[in-house]
Amino acid sequence: MIRFRLSAALLAVATSMTACLAQAAPPPEPDRAAILAMAGEYAVTFDFAETVVLKPGYARKPDKRTGANEVVVVVEDTPTRIVLQHLLVVGDGHVVKHWRQDWAWEAPTRFEFSADQTWTVRALPPELTTGAWTQCVYEVSDAPRYCGTARWAHDGAASTWTSDRGWRPLPRREYTTRSDYNALGMINRHTVTADGWSHEQDNVKTVRDAAGTPTAAIVREFGFNEYRRARGVDFAPAYRYWRDTAGFWAAVRTRWDRLWATGGVRLKTQVDGMPIIEPLFAQAGRQKAGSAVPEAEIDAVFAQWVTPLRAGGDISQR
């Protein structure tokens, strides 16, 4: 009887170790190669068109099409985590820090846009995350936007990742002109090819109540953003900007990471987030000019405009 119990115990330990080893399996190299292939220098077009009307009497808004020159740099590259930062080069070489995308292999959690100006960290079920990458996208201030989870598919010369459906706040192209909806239900698809990559969006413009519950769908929208290898564009200003400010933005990301440890964040701003964006960009400008920014000044911006979801969350370095 004793031998039986010991064998059962050993079997349980072995089973547990096997499960842990299975979870710790490294990501497929083609997955990592596809994500890293999004880094580079691009001429970008952003196209958005409203399609199926879901609210009676609604009139489709005109299509929106813009373009830009953008470089994507690798900020972090480990076997299970890749961070890509987008930098716009406009006009006579002016640089604007743009959005950021983080990729995590078999991430156990992610943040979700749960209510107005609120993002909550939630656990992911194993059936969703096993063998999958979670992509999280961030605002120009490194404030949260949205996440999605899926497995990469590799078919010949193309690699494609299509997210599960999630929620995101209004995009910058909309929140200065729209007040008839407050959330996008979205599916994102990234496809990497030999000439660059594309970002397709299947969006539903939606009204949600204060608790984040959908109450009305307005219209569907299709987005197609194409990143084609740029020729003849001087991206040197973007590389110089990132060289001079990368340390500052790393400190900003650290503060957001500490907030995620509290279970989520709530922004005390309007949807545009400008009270956070403006001081952080001004501080980054000082850093670029050679003046070190005291840690306390960064902390002050967060203390004024960002609230951890759990009371007592301290994101300072004290």
Long-range contacts (C-beta under 8 A, 24 or more apart in sequence): 23-106, 23-130, 26-79, 26-80, 26-105, 27-79, 27-80, 27-105, 27-106, 27-133, 28-152, 30-152, 30-154, 30-159, 31-105, 31-133, 31-152, 31-159, 32-79, 32-82, 33-159, 34-152, 34-154, 34-159, 34-161, 34-192, 35-82, 35-84, 35-103, 35-133, 36-74, 36-77, 36-82, 37-159, 37-192, 37-197, 38-72, 38-84, 38-101, 38-190, 38-192, 38-197, 38-227, 39-72, 39-73, 39-74, 39-84, 40-71, 40-72, 40-196, 40-229, 41-69, 41-70, 41-71, 41-229, 41-230, 41-233, 41-235, 42-69, 42-70, 42-71, 42-72, 42-196, 42-227, 42-228, 42-229, 42-230, 43-67, 43-68, 43-69, 43-227, 43-228, 43-229, 43-230, 43-231, 43-233, 44-68, 44-69, 44-70, 44-225, 44-226, 44-227, 44-228, 45-225, 45-226, 46-173, 46-223, 46-225, 47-223, 47-224, 47-225, 47-226, 48-173, 48-201, 48-221, 48-222, 48-223, 48-224, 49-221, 49-222, 49-223, 50-205, 50-219, 50-220, 50-221, 51-219, 51-220, 51-221, 51-222, 52-219, 52-220, 53-219, 54-204, 54-217, 54-218, 54-219, 54-220, 55-216, 55-217, 55-218, 55-219, 58-218, 58-219, 60-219, 64-173, 66-173, 69-230, 69-233, 69-235, 70-98, 70-227, 71-235, 71-238, 71-239, 72-227, 73-238, 73-239, 73-242, 75-100, 75-246, 79-105, 80-104, 80-105, 80-106, 81-105, 85-242, 85-249, 87-238, 87-241, 87-242, 88-238, 89-233, 89-234, 89-235, 89-237, 89-238, 93-234, 93-237, 94-237, 95-237, 95-238, 95-241, 96-140, 97-140, 97-241, 97-245, 97-249, 97-281, 97-284, 98-140, 99-137, 99-138, 99-139, 99-140, 99-145, 100-137, 100-138, 100-142, 101-135, 101-136, 101-137, 101-138, 102-135, 102-136, 102-137, 102-138, 103-133, 103-134, 103-135, 104-133, 104-134, 104-136, 105-133, 106-130, 106-131, 106-132, 106-133, 107-133, 107-134, 107-149, 110-134, 110-136, 110-147, 110-149, 111-136, 111-144, 111-147, 111-260, 111-264, 111-265, 112-146, 112-147, 112-166, 112-167, 113-144, 113-145, 113-146, 113-166, 113-167, 113-168, 113-169, 113-183, 113-212, 114-167, 114-212, 114-264, 115-208, 115-210, 115-211, 115-212, 116-169, 116-182, 116-208, 116-210, 116-212, 116-271, 117-169, 117-266, 117-267, 117-268, 117-269, 117-271, 118-212, 118-264, 118-265, 118-266, 118-267, 118-309, 119-144, 119-264, 119-265, 119-266, 120-263, 120-264, 120-309, 121-260, 121-263, 121-264, 124-149, 128-164, 133-161, 135-161, 135-163, 135-188, 135-190, 137-168, 138-256, 139-273, 139-277, 140-277, 140-281, 141-252, 141-273, 141-276, 141-277, 141-280, 141-281, 142-249, 142-252, 142-253, 142-256, 143-256, 143-265, 143-267, 143-273, 143-276, 143-306, 144-256, 144-265, 145-169, 146-186, 148-186, 148-187, 148-188, 157-193, 157-194, 158-191, 158-192, 158-193, 159-191, 159-192, 160-189, 160-190, 160-191, 160-192, 161-189, 161-190, 161-191, 162-187, 162-188, 162-189, 163-187, 163-188, 163-189, 167-208, 167-212, 169-271, 170-271, 172-272, 175-271, 175-272, 176-272, 180-207, 180-218, 181-205, 181-206, 181-207, 181-218, 182-206, 182-207, 182-208, 182-271, 183-207, 183-208, 183-212, 183-214, 184-221, 185-214, 185-217, 195-228, 195-229, 196-226, 196-227, 196-228, 196-229, 197-227, 198-224, 198-225, 198-226, 198-227, 199-223, 199-224, 199-225, 199-226, 199-227, 200-224, 200-225, 201-225, 241-288, 244-287, 244-288, 245-284, 245-287, 245-288, 247-287, 248-283, 248-284, 248-287, 248-293, 249-284, 251-295, 251-298, 252-280, 252-298, 255-298, 255-299, 255-302, 255-315, 258-313, 258-314, 258-315, 259-302, 259-306, 259-308, 259-313, 259-315, 261-313, 262-308, 262-309, 262-310, 262-313, 263-308, 263-309, 263-310, 264-308, 264-309, 265-306, 265-307, 265-308, 265-309, 266-306, 266-307, 266-309, 267-305, 267-306, 267-307, 268-304, 268-305, 268-306, 268-307, 269-305, 275-304, 275-305, 276-301, 276-305, 276-306
